[in-house]
Amino acid sequence: MSKAAKLLKNMKANPKADWTPDNVKTLAKAYDLTLRQNGTSHAVLTNSKGGHLTVPMHKPVKPLYIKRLIELIEAAK
């Protein structure tokens, strides 16, 4: 199991943990999500099917955004 797969599994099990923006970036790269953050405090993630999510890149990332990130990844599969 890859690092990203373990991270996704842990996020599914506990979205309320202290997830960081780096964790979000790791998943975006591993699951072919386009991450756009042009000098702002928010990042826009887009999957191959056109779904998108705007995530405030503050530490910790709120559980709501973790749940939506998981949904975005699963929708692209």
N, CA, C and O atoms as a GROMACS GRO file, in nm:
protein
  308
    1MET      N    1   0.085  -0.118   0.000
    1MET     CA    2   0.000   0.000   0.000
    1MET      C    3   0.090   0.124   0.000
    1MET      O    4   0.184   0.134   0.079
    2SER      N    5   0.061   0.217  -0.088
    2SER     CA    6   0.144   0.337  -0.101
    2SER      C    7   0.116   0.435   0.014
    2SER      O    8   0.019   0.422   0.088
    3LYS      N    9   0.203   0.532   0.025
    3LYS     CA   10   0.189   0.634   0.129
    3LYS      C   11   0.057   0.709   0.113
    3LYS      O   12  -0.012   0.736   0.212
    4ALA      N   13   0.022   0.742  -0.010
    4ALA     CA   14  -0.101   0.816  -0.036
    4ALA      C   15  -0.224   0.731  -0.005
    4ALA      O   16  -0.323   0.782   0.047
    5ALA      N   17  -0.218   0.602  -0.036
    5ALA     CA   18  -0.331   0.514  -0.006
    5ALA      C   19  -0.351   0.501   0.144
    5ALA      O   20  -0.464   0.499   0.192
    6LYS      N   21  -0.242   0.492   0.219
    6LYS     CA   22  -0.251   0.487   0.365
    6LYS      C   23  -0.308   0.617   0.420
    6LYS      O   24  -0.390   0.617   0.512
    7LEU      N   25  -0.262   0.728   0.364
    7LEU     CA   26  -0.311   0.858   0.407
    7LEU      C   27  -0.461   0.872   0.382
    7LEU      O   28  -0.534   0.921   0.467
    8LEU      N   29  -0.506   0.829   0.264
    8LEU     CA   30  -0.648   0.835   0.231
    8LEU      C   31  -0.729   0.746   0.326
    8LEU      O   32  -0.835   0.786   0.373
    9LYS      N   33  -0.679   0.627   0.354
    9LYS     CA   34  -0.747   0.536   0.446
    9LYS      C   35  -0.759   0.598   0.585
    9LYS      O   36  -0.864   0.590   0.649
   10ASN      N   37  -0.650   0.661   0.632
   10ASN     CA   38  -0.652   0.726   0.764
   10ASN      C   39  -0.745   0.846   0.767
   10ASN      O   40  -0.810   0.872   0.868
   11MET      N   41  -0.752   0.920   0.658
   11MET     CA   42  -0.843   1.035   0.651
   11MET      C   43  -0.988   0.988   0.654
   11MET      O   44  -1.073   1.051   0.717
   12LYS      N   45  -1.018   0.879   0.585
   12LYS     CA   46  -1.154   0.824   0.588
   12LYS      C   47  -1.191   0.780   0.729
   12LYS      O   48  -1.303   0.803   0.774
   13ALA      N   49  -1.096   0.718   0.798
   13ALA     CA   50  -1.122   0.668   0.932
   13ALA      C   51  -1.135   0.780   1.035
   13ALA      O   52  -1.212   0.768   1.130
   14ASN      N   53  -1.060   0.889   1.016
   14ASN     CA   54  -1.061   0.996   1.115
   14ASN      C   55  -1.046   1.132   1.047
   14ASN      O   56  -0.936   1.189   1.047
   15PRO      N   57  -1.154   1.185   0.990
   15PRO     CA   58  -1.143   1.316   0.924
   15PRO      C   59  -1.122   1.431   1.022
   15PRO      O   60  -1.087   1.541   0.980
   16LYS      N   61  -1.141   1.407   1.151
   16LYS     CA   62  -1.126   1.514   1.251
   16LYS      C   63  -0.984   1.529   1.304
   16LYS      O   64  -0.959   1.615   1.388
   17ALA      N   65  -0.893   1.448   1.255
   17ALA     CA   66  -0.753   1.458   1.300
   17ALA      C   67  -0.693   1.590   1.251
   17ALA      O   68  -0.756   1.661   1.172
   18ASP      N   69  -0.575   1.622   1.296
   18ASP     CA   70  -0.508   1.746   1.256
   18ASP      C   71  -0.438   1.729   1.121
   18ASP      O   72  -0.316   1.712   1.116
   19TRP      N   73  -0.515   1.733   1.013
   19TRP     CA   74  -0.459   1.717   0.879
   19TRP      C   75  -0.403   1.850   0.833
   19TRP      O   76  -0.460   1.956   0.861
   20THR      N   77  -0.292   1.845   0.763
   20THR     CA   78  -0.223   1.966   0.719
   20THR      C   79  -0.243   1.990   0.570
   20THR      O   80  -0.285   1.900   0.498
   21PRO      N   81  -0.213   2.111   0.525
   21PRO     CA   82  -0.218   2.138   0.381
   21PRO      C   83  -0.124   2.048   0.302
   21PRO      O   84  -0.152   2.015   0.187
   22ASP      N   85  -0.013   2.007   0.362
   22ASP     CA   86   0.079   1.915   0.294
   22ASP      C   87   0.014   1.780   0.269
   22ASP      O   88   0.039   1.717   0.166
   23ASN      N   89  -0.071   1.734   0.362
   23ASN     CA   90  -0.145   1.609   0.341
   23ASN      C   91  -0.239   1.622   0.222
   23ASN      O   92  -0.251   1.529   0.142
   24VAL      N   93  -0.304   1.735   0.211
   24VAL     CA   94  -0.396   1.760   0.098
   24VAL      C   95  -0.317   1.760  -0.033
   24VAL      O   96  -0.361   1.702  -0.132
   25LYS      N   97  -0.201   1.824  -0.033
   25LYS     CA   98  -0.118   1.830  -0.154
   25LYS      C   99  -0.068   1.690  -0.193
   25LYS      O  100  -0.060   1.658  -0.312
   26THR      N  101  -0.034   1.609  -0.094
   26THR     CA  102   0.012   1.472  -0.122
   26THR      C  103  -0.097   1.392  -0.192
   26THR      O  104  -0.070   1.323  -0.290
   27LEU      N  105  -0.220   1.401  -0.141
   27LEU     CA  106  -0.331   1.328  -0.204
   27LEU      C  107  -0.361   1.382  -0.343
   27LEU      O  108  -0.390   1.305  -0.436
   28ALA      N  109  -0.355   1.514  -0.358
   28ALA     CA  110  -0.383   1.573  -0.489
   28ALA      C  111  -0.285   1.521  -0.594
   28ALA      O  112  -0.325   1.487  -0.705
   29LYS      N  113  -0.159   1.514  -0.557
   29LYS     CA  114  -0.057   1.466  -0.651
   29LYS      C  115  -0.076   1.317  -0.682
   29LYS      O  116  -0.065   1.276  -0.797
   30ALA      N  117  -0.104   1.238  -0.580
   30ALA     CA  118  -0.115   1.093  -0.597
   30ALA      C  119  -0.239   1.053  -0.676
   30ALA      O  120  -0.236   0.954  -0.749
   31TYR      N  121  -0.347   1.128  -0.663
   31TYR     CA  122  -0.472   1.091  -0.728
   31TYR      C  123  -0.505   1.181  -0.847
   31TYR      O  124  -0.621   1.196  -0.884
   32ASP      N  125  -0.403   1.242  -0.907
   32ASP     CA  126  -0.415   1.321  -1.030
   32ASP      C  127  -0.520   1.432  -1.022
   32ASP      O  128  -0.597   1.453  -1.115
   33LEU      N  129  -0.522   1.502  -0.910
   33LEU     CA  130  -0.605   1.620  -0.896
   33LEU      C  131  -0.520   1.741  -0.932
   33LEU      O  132  -0.404   1.749  -0.895
   34THR      N  133  -0.579   1.834  -1.004
   34THR     CA  134  -0.509   1.957  -1.036
   34THR      C  135  -0.523   2.049  -0.916
   34THR      O  136  -0.634   2.076  -0.871
   35LEU      N  137  -0.411   2.098  -0.865
   35LEU     CA  138  -0.411   2.189  -0.751
   35LEU      C  139  -0.367   2.326  -0.799
   35LEU      O  140  -0.259   2.340  -0.856
   36ARG      N  141  -0.450   2.425  -0.775
   36ARG     CA  142  -0.420   2.561  -0.816
   36ARG      C  143  -0.424   2.650  -0.693
   36ARG      O  144  -0.526   2.660  -0.626
   37GLN      N  145  -0.311   2.717  -0.664
   37GLN     CA  146  -0.303   2.808  -0.550
   37GLN      C  147  -0.209   2.920  -0.589
   37GLN      O  148  -0.087   2.907  -0.577
   38ASN      N  149  -0.265   3.029  -0.634
   38ASN     CA  150  -0.185   3.140  -0.686
   38ASN      C  151  -0.165   3.249  -0.582
   38ASN      O  152  -0.224   3.356  -0.591
   39GLY      N  153  -0.082   3.221  -0.483
   39GLY     CA  154  -0.049   3.322  -0.384
   39GLY      C  155  -0.162   3.357  -0.289
   39GLY      O  156  -0.160   3.463  -0.227
   40THR      N  157  -0.260   3.270  -0.278
   40THR     CA  158  -0.372   3.296  -0.189
   40THR      C  159  -0.373   3.194  -0.076
   40THR      O  160  -0.293   3.100  -0.075
   41SER      N  161  -0.464   3.213   0.017
   41SER     CA  162  -0.475   3.120   0.129
   41SER      C  163  -0.564   3.001   0.098
   41SER      O  164  -0.582   2.912   0.181
   42HIS      N  165  -0.621   2.998  -0.022
   42HIS     CA  166  -0.710   2.889  -0.063
   42HIS      C  167  -0.653   2.818  -0.185
   42HIS      O  168  -0.586   2.880  -0.269
   43ALA      N  169  -0.679   2.689  -0.194
   43ALA     CA  170  -0.639   2.610  -0.310
   43ALA      C  171  -0.764   2.554  -0.375
   43ALA      O  172  -0.861   2.520  -0.307
   44VAL      N  173  -0.762   2.545  -0.507
   44VAL     CA  174  -0.872   2.486  -0.582
   44VAL      C  175  -0.823   2.353  -0.637
   44VAL      O  176  -0.723   2.347  -0.709
   45LEU      N  177  -0.894   2.246  -0.602
   45LEU     CA  178  -0.862   2.112  -0.649
   45LEU      C  179  -0.965   2.072  -0.752
   45LEU      O  180  -1.085   2.091  -0.731
   46THR      N  181  -0.920   2.016  -0.865
   46THR     CA  182  -1.010   1.975  -0.972
   46THR      C  183  -0.975   1.833  -1.013
   46THR      O  184  -0.858   1.799  -1.030
   47ASN      N  185  -1.079   1.748  -1.030
   47ASN     CA  186  -1.054   1.612  -1.077
   47ASN      C  187  -1.077   1.604  -1.227
   47ASN      O  188  -1.119   1.702  -1.289
   48SER      N  189  -1.050   1.490  -1.286
   48SER     CA  190  -1.058   1.472  -1.430
   48SER      C  191  -1.200   1.479  -1.485
   48SER      O  192  -1.220   1.501  -1.605
   49LYS      N  193  -1.298   1.462  -1.399
   49LYS     CA  194  -1.438   1.465  -1.443
   49LYS      C  195  -1.502   1.602  -1.425
   49LYS      O  196  -1.623   1.618  -1.445
   50GLY      N  197  -1.422   1.702  -1.388
   50GLY     CA  198  -1.472   1.837  -1.376
   50GLY      C  199  -1.519   1.877  -1.237
   50GLY      O  200  -1.559   1.991  -1.216
   51GLY      N  201  -1.514   1.786  -1.142
   51GLY     CA  202  -1.550   1.821  -1.005
   51GLY      C  203  -1.443   1.909  -0.944
   51GLY      O  204  -1.325   1.894  -0.976
   52HIS      N  205  -1.483   2.000  -0.857
   52HIS     CA  206  -1.384   2.087  -0.796
   52HIS      C  207  -1.417   2.112  -0.649
   52HIS      O  208  -1.530   2.092  -0.604
   53LEU      N  209  -1.316   2.157  -0.577
   53LEU     CA  210  -1.328   2.184  -0.434
   53LEU      C  211  -1.230   2.295  -0.399
   53LEU      O  212  -1.114   2.290  -0.438
   54THR      N  213  -1.278   2.395  -0.326
   54THR     CA  214  -1.193   2.502  -0.276
   54THR      C  215  -1.164   2.473  -0.130
   54THR      O  216  -1.255   2.456  -0.050
   55VAL      N  217  -1.035   2.468  -0.096
   55VAL     CA  218  -0.993   2.432   0.040
   55VAL      C  219  -0.909   2.546   0.098
   55VAL      O  220  -0.809   2.585   0.039
   56PRO      N  221  -0.949   2.600   0.215
   56PRO     CA  222  -0.861   2.694   0.285
   56PRO      C  223  -0.737   2.620   0.332
   56PRO      O  224  -0.748   2.518   0.400
   57MET      N  225  -0.622   2.668   0.296
   57MET     CA  226  -0.497   2.598   0.328
   57MET      C  227  -0.438   2.649   0.459
   57MET      O  228  -0.325   2.699   0.464
   58HIS      N  229  -0.516   2.634   0.565
   58HIS     CA  230  -0.472   2.668   0.699
   58HIS      C  231  -0.454   2.539   0.777
   58HIS      O  232  -0.515   2.437   0.746
   59LYS      N  233  -0.368   2.544   0.877
   59LYS     CA  234  -0.344   2.426   0.959
   59LYS      C  235  -0.425   2.437   1.086
   59LYS      O  236  -0.417   2.541   1.152
   60PRO      N  237  -0.502   2.339   1.125
   60PRO     CA  238  -0.535   2.216   1.055
   60PRO      C  239  -0.647   2.239   0.953
   60PRO      O  240  -0.725   2.333   0.965
   61VAL      N  241  -0.654   2.152   0.854
   61VAL     CA  242  -0.762   2.157   0.754
   61VAL      C  243  -0.887   2.101   0.823
   61VAL      O  244  -0.882   1.994   0.884
   62LYS      N  245  -0.996   2.172   0.813
   62LYS     CA  246  -1.120   2.132   0.882
   62LYS      C  247  -1.176   2.001   0.827
   62LYS      O  248  -1.160   1.971   0.709
   63PRO      N  249  -1.241   1.923   0.914
   63PRO     CA  250  -1.297   1.792   0.875
   63PRO      C  251  -1.392   1.800   0.756
   63PRO      O  252  -1.396   1.707   0.675
   64LEU      N  253  -1.468   1.906   0.744
   64LEU     CA  254  -1.560   1.923   0.631
   64LEU      C  255  -1.485   1.914   0.498
   64LEU      O  256  -1.531   1.847   0.405
   65TYR      N  257  -1.370   1.980   0.490
   65TYR     CA  258  -1.293   1.980   0.366
   65TYR      C  259  -1.226   1.846   0.342
   65TYR      O  260  -1.208   1.806   0.227
   66ILE      N  261  -1.189   1.777   0.448
   66ILE     CA  262  -1.130   1.643   0.432
   66ILE      C  263  -1.236   1.548   0.375
   66ILE      O  264  -1.206   1.470   0.284
   67LYS      N  265  -1.358   1.553   0.427
   67LYS     CA  266  -1.466   1.467   0.377
   67LYS      C  267  -1.495   1.497   0.230
   67LYS      O  268  -1.514   1.405   0.150
   68ARG      N  269  -1.498   1.624   0.195
   68ARG     CA  270  -1.524   1.662   0.056
   68ARG      C  271  -1.408   1.624  -0.037
   68ARG      O  272  -1.430   1.591  -0.153
   69LEU      N  273  -1.287   1.629   0.014
   69LEU     CA  274  -1.171   1.586  -0.064
   69LEU      C  275  -1.181   1.437  -0.094
   69LEU      O  276  -1.153   1.395  -0.206
   70ILE      N  277  -1.219   1.359   0.004
   70ILE     CA  278  -1.237   1.214  -0.016
   70ILE      C  279  -1.344   1.188  -0.122
   70ILE      O  280  -1.326   1.103  -0.209
   71GLU      N  281  -1.455   1.261  -0.115
   71GLU     CA  282  -1.561   1.248  -0.214
   71GLU      C  283  -1.511   1.284  -0.354
   71GLU      O  284  -1.546   1.216  -0.451
   72LEU      N  285  -1.430   1.389  -0.364
   72LEU     CA  286  -1.377   1.432  -0.493
   72LEU      C  287  -1.285   1.324  -0.552
   72LEU      O  288  -1.290   1.298  -0.672
   73ILE      N  289  -1.203   1.264  -0.469
   73ILE     CA  290  -1.113   1.157  -0.515
   73ILE      C  291  -1.193   1.035  -0.560
   73ILE      O  292  -1.165   0.978  -0.666
   74GLU      N  293  -1.293   0.997  -0.482
   74GLU     CA  294  -1.373   0.878  -0.517
   74GLU      C  295  -1.459   0.902  -0.639
   74GLU      O  296  -1.488   0.807  -0.712
   75ALA      N  297  -1.501   1.026  -0.663
   75ALA     CA  298  -1.581   1.055  -0.782
   75ALA      C  299  -1.500   1.042  -0.911
   75ALA      O  300  -1.555   1.016  -1.017
   76ALA      N  301  -1.369   1.060  -0.899
   76ALA     CA  302  -1.282   1.052  -1.018
   76ALA      C  303  -1.246   0.909  -1.053
   76ALA      O  304  -1.198   0.883  -1.164
   77LYS      N  305  -1.267   0.816  -0.962
   77LYS     CA  306  -1.230   0.675  -0.988
   77LYS      C  307  -1.326   0.609  -1.084
   77LYS      O  308  -1.309   0.492  -1.116
   0.00000   0.00000   0.00000
